[in-house]
Every structure is written in C-alpha cells, then in structure tokens.
Amino acid sequence: MPNKLWRTHPRNYGKDSKECRVCGARQGLITKYEMMTCRRCFREQAPHIGFVKYR
C-alpha cells in the first residue's frame, strides 16, 4: 500500500526545495551565480547565455 502523504509537506530548505527554472527538475541543479537551471537545460542554453566551451 503506497503512502498517500508522500511529498505533501512543503520543502523550505535542502536539496528538494530548489528546482530548475526551465523544466522544474530537482536533480543536477546548477546554483552558481544563482542560475537555478539543471545541467541539461544549461547545456542547451549555454551558447545563448554567453558561455563558451574551450575544449
């Protein structure tokens, strides 16, 4: 029987309180410079933001 109260408590701190601005993912989040995007969305948007890959 699954728990019906799973993830109903509000998350105010910790890893689960932050999410990607673009897709809403909570895993692989880049918080440096307060970007708040996951790594997958960052790779798509990096050229538009101005990040250059040197290698």
Buried (B, 14 or more C-beta within 10 A) or exposed (E): EEEEEEEEEEEEEEEEEEBBEBEEBEEEBBEEEEBBBBEBBBEEEEEEEEEEEEE
